[in-house]
């Protein structure tokens, strides 16, 4: 997994790729767990980026009031 992907779009792309890999039959349980852990880490990165964007939006809206 790439550590700290910078763009939210890239995170979603990586998650899409993981989803497709997990949908394939023939993955070992170990491979599935590794992909799951990678997806969880990516989701945390996405949440952090989305929370930061929401905070910026809140500041803009608050400053307009």
Backbone as numpy.savetxt, mean C-alpha at the origin, in Angstrom:
# Nx Ny Nz CAx CAy CAz Cx Cy Cz
10.57 -6.94 -1.70 9.74 -5.76 -1.70 10.61 -4.52 -1.70
10.18 -3.51 -2.42 10.86 -2.22 -2.38 10.49 -1.55 -1.07
11.49 -1.06 -0.36 11.22 -0.35 0.87 10.84 1.09 0.54
9.78 1.55 1.21 9.35 2.94 1.09 9.18 3.40 -0.35
8.23 2.81 -1.02 7.87 3.26 -2.36 7.35 4.68 -2.23
7.80 5.56 -3.10 7.50 6.97 -2.91 6.13 7.41 -3.41
5.61 6.80 -4.45 4.33 7.23 -5.01 3.21 6.29 -4.59
2.08 6.88 -4.24 0.92 6.09 -3.86 0.49 5.17 -5.01
0.58 5.68 -6.23 0.20 4.88 -7.39 1.07 3.64 -7.51
2.36 3.78 -7.17 3.27 2.64 -7.22 2.93 1.61 -6.15
2.51 2.10 -5.00 2.09 1.19 -3.93 0.89 0.38 -4.39
-0.10 1.07 -4.98 -1.29 0.35 -5.45 -0.93 -0.64 -6.57
0.01 -0.26 -7.42 0.46 -1.17 -8.47 1.11 -2.41 -7.88
1.94 -2.22 -6.86 2.59 -3.36 -6.21 1.56 -4.25 -5.52
0.56 -3.62 -4.91 -0.50 -4.41 -4.27 -1.29 -5.21 -5.30
-1.55 -4.61 -6.45 -2.25 -5.31 -7.52 -1.45 -6.52 -7.98
-0.15 -6.33 -8.13 0.72 -7.43 -8.55 0.70 -8.57 -7.52
0.76 -8.21 -6.25 0.71 -9.22 -5.19 -0.61 -9.96 -5.22
-1.70 -9.22 -5.41 -3.02 -9.85 -5.47 -3.08 -10.88 -6.59
-2.56 -10.51 -7.74 -2.56 -11.44 -8.88 -1.70 -12.67 -8.59
-0.57 -12.45 -7.94 0.29 -13.59 -7.59 -0.41 -14.52 -6.61
-1.12 -13.94 -5.65 -1.79 -14.76 -4.64 -2.99 -15.51 -5.21
-3.57 -14.99 -6.30 -4.70 -15.66 -6.93 -4.28 -16.89 -7.71
-2.99 -16.98 -8.02 -2.49 -18.15 -8.76 -2.52 -19.38 -7.87
-2.87 -20.47 -8.48 -2.78 -21.71 -7.72 -1.32 -22.17 -7.74
-0.98 -22.99 -6.82 0.36 -23.52 -6.80 1.33 -22.79 -5.90
0.90 -21.72 -5.27 1.77 -21.05 -4.32 1.87 -21.87 -3.05
3.06 -21.94 -2.53 3.22 -22.64 -1.26 2.66 -21.76 -0.14
2.42 -22.39 0.98 1.93 -21.64 2.13 2.95 -20.58 2.53
4.22 -20.92 2.48 5.28 -19.98 2.83 5.28 -18.78 1.88
5.13 -19.04 0.58 5.07 -17.96 -0.40 3.87 -17.06 -0.14
2.75 -17.68 0.19 1.53 -16.91 0.48 1.73 -16.01 1.68
2.35 -16.53 2.73 2.61 -15.72 3.92 3.57 -14.57 3.62
4.59 -14.81 2.81 5.53 -13.75 2.45 4.83 -12.64 1.67
3.99 -13.04 0.73 3.24 -12.05 -0.05 2.27 -11.28 0.84
1.65 -11.98 1.77 0.72 -11.33 2.69 1.46 -10.30 3.54
2.62 -10.65 4.05 3.41 -9.71 4.86 3.84 -8.50 4.02
4.21 -8.75 2.78 4.61 -7.66 1.89 3.42 -6.72 1.64
2.26 -7.31 1.40 1.06 -6.51 1.17 0.70 -5.70 2.41
0.83 -6.29 3.57 0.53 -5.59 4.81 1.45 -4.38 4.98
2.73 -4.55 4.68 3.68 -3.45 4.78 3.33 -2.35 3.78
2.94 -2.74 2.58 2.55 -1.75 1.57 1.28 -1.00 1.99
0.35 -1.71 2.59 -0.87 -1.07 3.07 -0.57 -0.04 4.15
0.39 -0.35 5.01 0.80 0.61 6.04 1.40 1.87 5.41
2.22 1.66 4.37 2.80 2.81 3.66 1.70 3.65 3.01
0.73 2.97 2.40 -0.37 3.69 1.76 -1.17 4.47 2.80
-1.44 3.85 3.94 -2.20 4.53 4.99 -1.46 5.76 5.47
-0.16 5.67 5.65 0.64 6.81 6.08 0.54 7.95 5.07
0.67 7.61 3.79 0.59 8.63 2.74 -0.81 9.24 2.66
-1.83 8.42 2.78 -3.20 8.92 2.73 -3.51 9.79 3.95
-3.02 9.40 5.12 -3.22 10.20 6.32 -2.56 11.57 6.17
-1.37 11.60 5.60 -0.66 12.86 5.38 -1.43 13.74 4.40
-1.94 13.13 3.35 -2.72 13.90 2.37 -3.99 14.45 3.01
-4.63 13.65 3.85 -5.84 14.11 4.53 -5.53 15.27 5.46
-4.40 15.20 6.14 -4.00 16.30 7.04 -3.78 17.58 6.25
-3.17 17.47 5.07 -2.97 18.65 4.23 -4.30 19.22 3.76
-5.20 18.36 3.37 -6.53 18.81 2.93 -7.25 19.50 4.08
-7.17 18.92 5.27 -7.82 19.53 6.44 -7.26 20.93 6.71
-5.95 21.09 6.55 -5.34 22.41 6.75 -5.83 23.42 5.73
-5.94 22.99 4.49 -6.43 23.87 3.43 -7.87 24.28 3.70
-8.69 23.32 4.03 -10.11 23.61 4.30 -10.24 24.52 5.51
-9.46 24.24 6.55 -9.51 25.04 7.77 -9.07 26.48 7.50
-8.05 26.65 6.66 -7.55 28.00 6.37 -8.53 28.79 5.51
-9.41 28.09 4.80 -10.41 28.77 3.97 -11.60 29.24 4.81
-11.76 28.68 6.00 -12.91 29.06 6.84 -12.74 30.37 7.51
